[in-house]
């Protein structure tokens, strides 16, 4: 069985560029990246678990029909997803449109060529951009803000590396 990496081990493995951050905030990069990676991996674990359980419910004779237990599984997924995101997001997460699948959303954290850009120019705001390649070269941007004593995700954006434009995403 393969050992699961800790967020700190992932940070040490990934290519992280913090050159755009002010020197006085460099010491916060590890704290913020551990927070972000730990929670994105929690969402990934949930997605993997629910996906595996959904496969167990499928009836091969009726693959496109709702099977007994599927509605309950979706309710559980929704509840557990909201539990995680309510703790890590400033604004309540818009659930509509979020699903689970065979390649979890943040699986790119396991890819050796994933790059992270850490940008911090003020004590209350940090930006983490991820650059990765699934089938196309994509990028995601997480804007984090200090909420009391804790960092939380304020905005998430998605884009393609071939474009400069970012698209705001309503859900993690």
C-alpha positions in Angstrom: 0.0 0.0 0.0 1.3 3.4 -1.0 2.0 5.9 1.8 -0.1 9.0 1.7 2.0 12.2 1.6 1.4 14.9 4.3 0.7 18.4 3.1 4.3 19.3 4.2 5.7 16.5 2.0 3.7 17.7 -1.0 5.0 21.3 -0.5 8.5 20.0 -0.4 8.0 18.1 -3.6 6.1 20.7 -5.6 7.8 23.5 -7.6 6.8 26.6 -5.6 7.7 30.1 -6.7 7.4 32.8 -4.0 9.5 35.4 -5.7 6.5 37.8 -6.1 5.9 37.9 -2.4 7.3 40.6 -0.1 10.3 39.4 1.9 8.5 40.1 5.2 5.7 37.6 4.3 7.9 34.7 3.1 7.6 33.0 6.5 3.8 32.7 6.1 4.0 30.8 2.8 4.4 27.4 4.5 1.4 28.0 6.9 -0.9 29.1 4.1 0.2 26.4 1.7 -0.3 23.7 4.3 -3.8 25.0 5.1 -4.7 25.1 1.4 -3.3 21.7 0.5 -4.6 19.9 3.6 -8.1 21.1 2.8 -8.0 20.5 -0.9 -6.9 17.0 -0.2 -9.8 16.6 2.3 -12.2 17.5 -0.5 -10.3 15.0 -2.8 -10.6 12.2 -0.3 -14.3 12.8 0.1 -14.7 12.8 -3.7 -12.8 9.5 -4.0 -14.8 7.8 -1.3 -18.1 8.9 -2.6 -17.2 7.9 -6.2 -16.1 4.4 -5.1 -19.3 4.0 -3.1 -21.4 5.2 -6.1 -19.8 2.5 -8.2 -20.9 -0.1 -5.7 -24.5 1.1 -6.1 -24.5 0.8 -9.9 -26.6 -1.9 -11.5 -24.9 -3.0 -14.7 -28.2 -3.9 -16.2 -29.5 -0.4 -15.7 -26.4 1.8 -15.6 -28.3 5.1 -16.4 -31.0 4.7 -13.8 -31.1 6.0 -10.3 -30.3 3.1 -8.0 -31.5 2.5 -4.4 -29.2 4.5 -2.1 -27.9 7.0 -4.7 -30.1 9.9 -3.4 -28.9 9.2 0.1 -25.3 9.1 -1.1 -25.7 12.5 -2.8 -27.3 13.9 0.4 -24.3 12.6 2.4 -21.8 14.0 -0.1 -23.6 17.4 0.0 -23.6 17.5 3.8 -19.9 16.5 4.2 -18.8 18.8 1.4 -20.5 21.7 3.1 -19.0 20.8 6.4 -15.5 21.1 4.9 -16.1 24.2 2.9 -17.9 26.1 5.6 -14.7 25.9 7.7 -12.3 27.0 5.0 -14.3 29.5 2.9 -15.3 33.0 3.9 -18.5 32.9 1.9 -20.9 29.9 1.9 -20.0 27.7 -1.0 -22.5 27.4 -3.8 -23.2 23.7 -4.1 -24.9 23.6 -7.5 -22.8 22.1 -10.2 -20.3 20.2 -8.0 -19.9 16.5 -8.6 -17.5 13.7 -8.0 -15.6 11.6 -10.4 -12.8 9.2 -11.1 -10.2 12.0 -11.3 -10.8 14.1 -8.2 -10.7 17.8 -8.7 -7.4 18.4 -6.9 -5.6 15.3 -8.0 -3.1 17.6 -9.8 -1.4 18.1 -6.4 0.0 14.6 -6.9 1.5 15.4 -10.3 5.3 16.0 -10.4 5.1 18.9 -12.9 2.5 20.9 -10.9 3.8 24.4 -10.2 2.6 26.8 -7.5 3.0 30.5 -7.4 2.7 32.1 -3.9 2.0 35.8 -3.9 1.6 37.9 -0.7 2.0 41.6 -0.5 -0.1 42.4 2.5 -0.6 40.7 5.9 -4.2 39.9 5.3 -4.3 38.6 1.8 -2.4 35.9 -0.1 -2.8 34.4 -3.6 -1.9 30.9 -4.6 -1.9 30.0 -8.2 -1.6 26.4 -9.4 -0.4 25.4 -12.9 -1.0 21.8 -14.0 -1.7 19.7 -17.1 -4.5 17.2 -17.2 -5.3 17.0 -20.9 -4.9 20.7 -21.4 -2.7 23.2 -19.5 -4.9 24.6 -16.8 -4.5 27.0 -13.9 -6.4 27.7 -10.7 -6.1 30.7 -8.4 -7.1 30.8 -4.7 -7.4 34.2 -3.0 -7.0 33.7 0.7 -7.8 36.2 3.4 -7.2 36.4 7.1 -10.4 35.8 9.0 -9.7 36.4 12.6 -6.7 34.1 13.4 -7.3 31.8 10.5 -6.8 31.8 6.7 -9.8 31.2 4.6 -10.5 31.0 0.9 -12.3 34.1 -0.4 -12.3 33.5 -4.1 -11.4 30.7 -6.5 -10.7 31.2 -10.2 -9.9 28.9 -13.0 -8.3 29.4 -16.4 -6.2 28.0 -19.1 -2.4 28.6 -19.3 -2.7 29.7 -22.9 -5.0 32.7 -21.8 -4.3 35.5 -19.4 -8.0 35.6 -18.3 -9.3 34.1 -15.1 -12.9 32.8 -14.6 -14.5 33.1 -11.1 -15.7 29.7 -9.9 -18.7 29.5 -7.5 -17.6 26.3 -5.7 -14.5 24.5 -4.7 
